[in-house]
Amino acid sequence: MTSLFRKFTTTSFITALALGVIAACSSTSSSQVSKEVAPTTATSAPAEEVTTTTMEPEAGAGRISFVYGPTVGDCVDHRSVASGKPVTVNKLPIPDGSIKAEKDVIFRLSCDLPHQYEIIEVTEAGLPSQPPPTTEQFLAMAKKKCPAAFTTYIGKSFSSSSLEVGWILPTEEQRNRGIQFIGCTAFDPKGKMVGSVRDSQR
């Protein structure tokens, strides 16, 4: 009887010990799986698309225009060739991208390359031809006409967009010859854009 009790007790102890070891191993495995899966989940999120940059394409990437007539869809920089090569005048774009100085140029390039402005509309100022209109008169018309063109081209109202509206106006010489275009533009005040903003709803 005593021998049978000892045998039963020993067997129960071994069984309990084995179950304890299995439970401990099972717990460790679950913990390891959680640690291995977590990093995979964290790195699977898609990277955010970059649409603004401070990079400047080289001179060979575009075409220089000393006299410019804007076309809808053009992607351009306002640059200067005073140093012998076209260099961006303003590192961050400003609303008025017009040619103002003798060495200023409009640098046209592919919209896939970093650029300051995209032409979203070309319209006539409709000002009296004599005397030749002043810069102030052109600016007033640009501020009146370009915001509506922005909404149509971008697909989002100017007031709720991350982009800004600007313009490229005729030079004084062009105005004296009766040229009255207003090239409305979209630009990102944080830097150069990459890709077209047409229908982007940015």
Backbone bond lengths (Angstrom), bond angles and torsions (degrees), N, CA, C in turn:
res aa  C-N    CA-C-N  psi(-1)  N-CA   C-N-CA  omega(-1)  CA-C   N-CA-C  phi
1 M - - - 1.461 - - 1.522 109.95 -
2 T 1.324 116.34 -45.58 1.461 120.89 179.42 1.507 110.29 -63.95
3 S 1.334 116.94 -40.66 1.469 121.78 -179.96 1.519 110.72 -63.62
4 L 1.343 116.22 -41.33 1.467 120.64 179.79 1.518 110.84 -65.43
5 F 1.342 118.31 -39.37 1.475 122.60 178.98 1.527 111.38 -63.46
6 R 1.369 113.84 -42.83 1.460 117.75 179.35 1.522 111.32 -63.40
7 K 1.357 116.06 -41.04 1.460 120.45 -179.50 1.517 110.51 -62.91
8 F 1.351 117.11 -43.26 1.467 121.77 -179.35 1.534 110.66 -64.64
9 T 1.337 115.34 -41.54 1.469 120.56 -179.31 1.516 111.11 -65.09
10 T 1.347 115.65 -42.59 1.472 120.28 -179.80 1.516 110.70 -64.32
11 T 1.343 115.63 -43.09 1.480 120.77 179.85 1.520 110.96 -62.87
12 S 1.337 117.39 -43.23 1.472 121.74 179.19 1.520 111.02 -62.34
13 F 1.324 116.93 -40.41 1.465 121.69 -179.15 1.527 111.11 -64.34
14 I 1.373 115.47 -44.63 1.479 120.64 -179.77 1.524 110.24 -63.61
15 T 1.339 116.10 -41.94 1.477 120.33 179.43 1.519 110.79 -62.94
16 A 1.324 116.61 -45.21 1.470 120.66 179.82 1.516 111.17 -62.85
17 L 1.350 116.23 -40.39 1.466 120.81 179.58 1.525 110.72 -64.17
18 A 1.338 116.66 -42.45 1.467 121.79 179.81 1.518 110.59 -62.93
19 L 1.320 117.33 -42.99 1.476 121.03 178.91 1.521 111.05 -63.37
20 G 1.327 115.99 -37.89 1.471 120.61 178.63 1.509 111.72 -63.78
21 V 1.354 116.10 -41.74 1.469 120.66 179.77 1.527 110.37 -65.19
22 I 1.334 117.25 -43.16 1.474 122.22 179.22 1.517 110.32 -61.09
23 A 1.325 115.98 -43.78 1.467 120.16 -179.70 1.516 111.07 -63.32
24 A 1.325 117.49 -40.23 1.469 121.63 179.97 1.513 110.64 -65.43
25 C 1.347 116.54 -43.03 1.470 120.59 179.21 1.515 111.02 -63.95
26 S 1.337 114.74 -41.74 1.467 119.63 179.47 1.507 111.09 -61.14
27 S 1.343 116.95 -41.44 1.465 121.47 179.70 1.520 111.41 -64.38
28 T 1.359 116.04 -40.34 1.466 120.43 -179.70 1.517 110.38 -65.68
29 S 1.333 117.12 -40.64 1.471 120.78 -179.66 1.510 111.39 -62.87
30 S 1.324 117.56 -42.36 1.464 121.40 179.55 1.507 110.59 -61.43
31 S 1.337 116.39 -41.84 1.451 120.69 -179.57 1.520 111.03 -63.83
32 Q 1.344 116.75 -41.88 1.459 120.57 -179.41 1.521 111.39 -66.11
33 V 1.309 118.57 -39.31 1.458 122.35 179.15 1.515 110.17 -62.11
34 S 1.333 116.08 -43.14 1.466 119.60 179.81 1.517 110.98 -61.19
35 K 1.305 119.11 -42.50 1.453 122.64 -178.31 1.528 111.77 -69.32
36 E 1.352 115.63 -32.71 1.463 118.85 -179.50 1.521 111.33 -76.14
37 V 1.309 118.49 -35.25 1.466 122.37 -176.51 1.518 111.65 -76.77
38 A 1.346 116.94 -36.30 1.466 120.53 -174.64 1.523 113.71 -55.41
39 P 1.374 119.92 -48.00 1.457 118.88 -178.75 1.524 112.86 -63.41
40 T 1.366 116.73 -35.92 1.468 120.27 179.72 1.516 110.59 -61.54
41 T 1.330 116.11 -43.01 1.458 120.35 179.32 1.524 111.25 -64.92
42 A 1.328 117.06 -40.05 1.462 121.44 -176.36 1.523 112.13 -67.78
43 T 1.340 117.54 -33.07 1.464 119.83 -176.08 1.525 112.93 -93.19
44 S 1.322 117.90 0.67 1.462 119.43 -176.85 1.523 113.23 -85.36
45 A 1.342 118.43 -7.90 1.467 121.56 -179.68 1.532 110.25 -68.24
46 P 1.352 118.92 136.11 1.463 120.95 -179.08 1.519 112.28 -65.65
47 A 1.326 116.75 144.68 1.467 121.22 178.27 1.521 110.23 -70.34
48 E 1.328 116.92 146.57 1.461 121.84 -179.90 1.527 110.04 -72.10
49 E 1.337 116.40 134.13 1.459 121.08 -178.31 1.526 110.13 -70.15
50 V 1.321 116.03 131.39 1.455 121.46 179.77 1.523 108.82 -90.14
51 T 1.327 117.73 124.61 1.465 121.11 -179.05 1.519 112.30 -122.37
52 T 1.314 117.60 -1.95 1.463 121.45 179.42 1.526 109.37 -132.56
53 T 1.340 117.08 140.49 1.452 120.71 -176.98 1.527 110.17 -149.43
54 T 1.322 115.91 166.23 1.465 120.73 174.72 1.524 110.84 -106.21
55 M 1.335 117.18 3.43 1.461 121.23 179.78 1.528 111.01 -67.38
56 E 1.346 116.00 149.35 1.472 121.18 178.94 1.523 109.69 -124.86
57 P 1.337 118.50 115.74 1.461 120.71 177.80 1.525 111.80 -60.11
58 E 1.327 116.51 147.70 1.456 121.89 -179.80 1.523 111.47 -69.20
59 A 1.331 115.97 165.42 1.462 121.82 -176.19 1.520 112.68 -57.44
60 G 1.325 117.25 -35.58 1.463 120.46 -177.95 1.514 114.29 -70.97
61 A 1.321 117.53 -8.75 1.462 121.10 -177.03 1.528 113.17 -83.67
62 G 1.337 117.21 -11.30 1.464 119.46 -176.33 1.517 113.29 -141.66
63 R 1.331 115.77 -170.75 1.459 122.22 -178.69 1.521 109.96 -123.49
64 I 1.328 115.93 131.65 1.457 122.70 -178.18 1.530 110.34 -87.02
65 S 1.345 116.59 134.31 1.468 121.82 174.80 1.525 109.36 -127.54
66 F 1.343 115.49 116.15 1.470 119.93 175.02 1.528 110.38 -78.56
67 V 1.329 116.05 -28.91 1.462 122.66 174.06 1.522 106.10 -123.90
68 Y 1.314 116.06 121.62 1.463 119.89 -170.70 1.522 111.92 -120.45
69 G 1.329 114.55 135.62 1.459 121.94 170.55 1.512 107.69 -118.97
70 P 1.326 118.99 109.70 1.473 121.39 -172.52 1.525 113.43 -66.46
71 T 1.331 115.11 149.00 1.463 123.61 175.80 1.516 107.88 -130.10
72 V 1.318 117.28 136.23 1.468 120.95 179.88 1.528 109.46 -57.34
73 G 1.327 115.49 131.18 1.460 121.46 -179.61 1.514 113.74 97.88
74 D 1.348 117.54 -12.32 1.471 120.17 175.76 1.526 110.33 -61.72
75 C 1.329 116.22 140.72 1.461 121.64 171.71 1.520 106.98 -114.57
76 V 1.326 116.75 125.41 1.466 120.67 -168.24 1.528 112.19 -142.23
77 D 1.347 113.66 160.84 1.464 123.12 169.01 1.519 108.26 -118.27
78 H 1.325 116.11 151.69 1.464 121.58 167.69 1.518 105.55 -96.03
79 R 1.357 116.74 112.42 1.462 120.95 -174.94 1.527 111.09 -127.37
80 S 1.325 114.72 170.78 1.466 122.69 175.83 1.526 108.75 -125.85
81 V 1.350 116.14 141.27 1.465 120.44 176.83 1.530 110.55 -106.72
82 A 1.315 117.53 20.01 1.468 121.93 -178.87 1.525 111.73 -59.52
83 S 1.331 117.90 -29.82 1.468 121.49 -178.93 1.525 112.30 -89.33
84 G 1.331 117.13 -0.70 1.456 120.61 -178.65 1.513 113.81 102.72
85 K 1.315 117.02 -15.34 1.462 121.02 175.38 1.527 108.40 -139.30
86 P 1.337 117.59 153.21 1.472 119.24 -176.02 1.527 112.50 -70.72
87 V 1.316 115.59 116.58 1.465 122.54 -179.48 1.523 108.42 -122.29
88 T 1.336 116.34 135.90 1.462 121.14 -178.62 1.528 110.99 -56.94
89 V 1.330 116.10 130.73 1.468 121.66 -177.84 1.527 110.84 -70.07
90 N 1.320 117.55 -51.29 1.472 122.17 179.98 1.525 108.65 -113.16
91 K 1.314 117.53 122.30 1.458 120.89 -179.12 1.523 111.29 -60.48
92 L 1.326 117.36 -36.64 1.458 121.91 172.74 1.524 107.81 -110.06
93 P 1.320 117.94 129.94 1.471 120.22 -176.01 1.522 112.82 -60.43
94 I 1.331 115.34 147.83 1.463 122.61 173.61 1.526 107.54 -119.36
95 P 1.335 118.32 163.05 1.470 119.48 -176.40 1.532 114.59 -55.11
96 D 1.335 117.94 -42.83 1.461 120.41 -176.12 1.527 110.48 -90.92
97 G 1.325 115.87 105.58 1.460 121.26 179.42 1.519 113.04 -99.72
98 S 1.329 117.54 19.00 1.468 122.82 -175.30 1.521 112.36 -70.55
99 I 1.342 114.88 153.12 1.466 121.48 171.66 1.523 107.80 -71.15
100 K 1.358 116.33 125.23 1.466 119.91 -176.85 1.527 113.09 -122.75
101 A 1.326 117.03 -33.66 1.465 121.39 -176.74 1.527 110.49 -108.26
102 E 1.325 115.09 164.42 1.471 120.84 -176.30 1.524 112.32 -59.15
103 K 1.316 117.46 -36.21 1.466 121.81 -176.64 1.534 112.84 -94.15
104 D 1.332 117.16 2.83 1.465 120.46 178.05 1.527 110.47 -73.66
105 V 1.342 115.92 145.92 1.462 121.64 176.81 1.525 109.00 -140.80
106 I 1.320 115.10 161.58 1.454 121.23 167.20 1.526 106.14 -101.36
107 F 1.320 115.13 127.09 1.465 121.50 -176.30 1.525 107.88 -107.83
108 R 1.348 116.51 108.42 1.466 121.23 -177.93 1.530 110.34 -91.79
109 L 1.324 117.00 137.11 1.454 121.37 -179.13 1.518 110.85 -152.67
110 S 1.313 116.30 171.33 1.454 121.35 179.58 1.521 110.23 -62.30
111 C 1.331 115.96 141.38 1.467 119.86 178.73 1.532 111.80 -65.61
112 D 1.332 117.54 -17.71 1.466 120.65 178.05 1.524 111.88 -74.06
113 L 1.332 116.74 -13.95 1.461 121.48 178.12 1.529 109.62 -98.48
114 P 1.331 118.15 154.92 1.471 120.16 179.41 1.529 111.51 -57.29
115 H 1.328 116.21 130.72 1.471 122.15 -178.21 1.521 109.26 -149.02
116 Q 1.342 115.41 156.32 1.467 120.39 -177.71 1.528 113.07 -81.14
117 Y 1.329 116.47 -44.25 1.463 120.39 -170.17 1.530 111.94 -129.99
118 E 1.327 114.78 150.92 1.465 120.98 167.86 1.530 107.56 -123.49
119 I 1.324 116.07 130.71 1.468 120.75 -179.79 1.525 108.43 -76.07
120 I 1.330 116.93 118.69 1.468 121.42 -175.85 1.528 112.80 -105.19
121 E 1.328 117.01 -13.66 1.466 121.13 179.93 1.522 108.59 -166.75
122 V 1.331 115.53 144.67 1.463 120.84 171.71 1.530 106.34 -126.04
123 T 1.316 115.39 122.69 1.461 120.89 -177.29 1.523 109.56 -137.65
124 E 1.308 116.07 163.27 1.461 121.70 177.06 1.520 109.99 -89.24
125 A 1.329 116.27 140.06 1.468 120.25 178.69 1.522 111.19 -68.24
126 G 1.341 116.46 -35.13 1.471 119.83 178.99 1.512 114.00 69.96
127 L 1.324 116.49 32.64 1.465 121.31 -179.91 1.529 110.67 -93.45
128 P 1.332 118.00 157.72 1.470 120.23 175.58 1.532 110.14 -57.84
129 S 1.334 116.69 139.62 1.467 120.02 -175.75 1.527 113.36 -80.11
130 Q 1.315 116.92 -23.05 1.474 121.01 -179.70 1.519 110.12 -130.70
131 P 1.320 116.80 129.90 1.474 125.36 -9.78 1.515 110.32 -66.18
132 P 1.342 119.19 162.21 1.463 120.93 -179.57 1.530 111.28 -52.96
133 P 1.326 117.60 135.62 1.466 121.04 -178.06 1.530 112.53 -59.50
134 T 1.288 115.66 148.46 1.466 121.39 179.14 1.534 110.72 -85.85
135 T 1.327 115.16 167.03 1.465 120.46 176.11 1.517 110.46 -60.40
136 E 1.317 116.46 -39.74 1.467 120.58 -179.28 1.529 111.08 -62.00
137 Q 1.337 117.24 -39.41 1.466 120.37 178.55 1.533 110.77 -65.39
138 F 1.327 116.63 -40.63 1.470 120.08 177.71 1.528 111.15 -65.27
139 L 1.321 116.76 -41.66 1.463 120.08 179.17 1.523 111.47 -61.06
140 A 1.319 116.05 -41.18 1.460 120.51 179.83 1.532 110.66 -62.04
141 M 1.321 116.85 -40.90 1.463 120.69 179.47 1.530 111.32 -70.21
142 A 1.333 116.55 -38.18 1.471 120.29 178.60 1.530 110.54 -62.83
143 K 1.325 116.37 -44.11 1.469 120.41 179.90 1.529 111.60 -66.96
144 K 1.312 116.37 -24.23 1.463 121.15 178.98 1.529 111.87 -81.64
145 K 1.346 116.79 -40.53 1.468 120.73 -171.44 1.536 114.77 -93.45
146 C 1.315 117.91 -31.42 1.468 120.04 -170.25 1.536 116.06 -73.16
147 P 1.326 120.59 -35.07 1.471 118.55 179.73 1.527 114.22 -58.28
148 A 1.332 118.23 -39.12 1.474 120.70 178.43 1.525 110.81 -65.91
149 A 1.332 116.71 -39.46 1.460 121.17 178.23 1.532 110.67 -64.36
150 F 1.317 116.39 -33.70 1.464 122.29 179.14 1.532 109.93 -59.73
151 T 1.325 117.05 -48.79 1.465 121.83 -178.26 1.521 110.75 -60.05
152 T 1.329 117.08 -43.39 1.461 121.63 -179.00 1.528 111.28 -64.45
153 Y 1.317 117.41 -43.59 1.466 122.22 -174.01 1.531 112.40 -77.45
154 I 1.316 116.90 -44.34 1.466 122.03 -175.77 1.522 111.84 -81.28
155 G 1.339 116.52 -32.73 1.450 120.64 -177.06 1.514 112.62 88.89
156 K 1.331 115.46 15.76 1.462 121.53 179.96 1.516 107.50 -151.32
157 S 1.315 116.97 144.37 1.455 119.46 -178.17 1.521 111.53 -66.74
158 F 1.308 115.15 147.84 1.464 121.23 -178.89 1.526 111.41 -57.35
159 S 1.324 117.40 -38.40 1.469 121.51 -175.50 1.532 113.10 -67.11
160 S 1.337 118.02 -24.06 1.466 120.34 -178.17 1.530 112.87 -111.30
161 S 1.318 117.22 10.55 1.465 121.53 -177.56 1.530 111.80 -94.10
162 S 1.332 116.10 154.25 1.472 120.89 173.50 1.529 110.74 -82.59
163 L 1.327 116.46 -10.89 1.461 121.83 178.31 1.522 110.46 -92.72
164 E 1.320 116.00 166.54 1.459 121.73 177.87 1.527 109.41 -117.30
165 V 1.321 115.40 161.22 1.462 120.68 176.87 1.528 109.02 -105.09
166 G 1.327 115.74 140.66 1.462 120.75 179.66 1.521 110.35 -143.74
167 W 1.332 116.20 -161.98 1.464 120.20 -175.61 1.519 110.86 -161.09
168 I 1.329 113.98 155.27 1.466 122.50 169.58 1.519 105.90 -124.27
169 L 1.334 115.94 123.75 1.462 122.26 -173.74 1.528 110.51 -111.94
170 P 1.339 117.62 161.51 1.465 120.26 177.55 1.526 111.49 -63.05
171 T 1.318 115.73 151.73 1.463 120.46 173.28 1.530 108.48 -71.36
172 E 1.315 116.00 168.53 1.468 119.82 177.99 1.526 110.97 -59.02
173 E 1.323 116.79 -39.93 1.460 120.63 178.78 1.524 111.60 -62.73
174 Q 1.320 116.19 -41.69 1.469 119.84 177.65 1.522 110.90 -64.91
175 R 1.325 117.08 -42.64 1.473 120.23 179.58 1.525 110.78 -61.84
176 N 1.336 116.75 -38.57 1.468 120.22 179.34 1.527 112.07 -65.75
177 R 1.337 116.49 -21.59 1.463 121.14 177.37 1.524 111.86 -93.74
178 G 1.328 115.86 8.08 1.470 120.13 175.97 1.519 114.88 87.76
179 I 1.317 118.22 8.39 1.474 121.36 179.19 1.522 108.95 -81.00
180 Q 1.338 116.19 127.03 1.465 120.15 -173.10 1.540 113.49 -131.14
181 F 1.316 116.83 34.99 1.465 117.29 179.26 1.529 111.23 -71.49
182 I 1.335 114.75 153.42 1.467 122.79 166.45 1.521 106.07 -125.57
183 G 1.320 116.13 115.84 1.459 120.48 176.11 1.523 109.12 -95.87
184 C 1.326 116.06 101.90 1.470 120.28 179.58 1.532 109.06 -74.71
185 T 1.311 116.77 139.88 1.464 121.35 -177.55 1.520 112.42 -128.29
186 A 1.332 114.97 158.57 1.470 122.46 167.70 1.523 106.64 -115.43
187 F 1.333 116.75 141.51 1.457 120.14 178.14 1.522 109.75 -150.14
188 D 1.327 114.68 160.00 1.460 121.57 177.28 1.526 107.51 -103.47
189 P 1.324 119.13 118.11 1.465 120.98 -177.17 1.531 113.32 -65.81
190 K 1.346 118.08 -10.26 1.460 120.95 -178.15 1.531 112.76 -89.38
191 G 1.334 116.99 -12.24 1.462 118.60 -178.28 1.505 111.89 157.54
192 K 1.325 116.54 -164.87 1.458 121.74 -177.92 1.526 110.93 -79.33
193 M 1.319 115.58 144.00 1.454 121.66 179.70 1.524 109.64 -89.54
194 V 1.327 115.16 152.56 1.465 121.58 174.49 1.518 107.08 -124.57
195 G 1.335 116.35 119.71 1.460 120.88 -176.55 1.525 111.37 94.34
196 S 1.318 115.61 157.44 1.462 121.04 179.49 1.529 110.34 -73.03
197 V 1.336 115.56 146.29 1.471 119.89 177.49 1.530 111.41 -100.51
198 R 1.322 117.88 5.16 1.474 120.73 178.34 1.528 109.54 -59.23
199 D 1.329 116.19 127.27 1.477 123.48 179.68 1.524 112.84 57.17
200 S 1.316 118.16 23.20 1.469 121.09 -177.30 1.526 112.71 -79.36
201 Q 1.340 117.44 -20.36 1.465 122.78 -177.14 1.534 111.87 54.60
202 R 1.309 115.84 33.38 1.469 120.29 178.54 1.520 111.30 -76.59
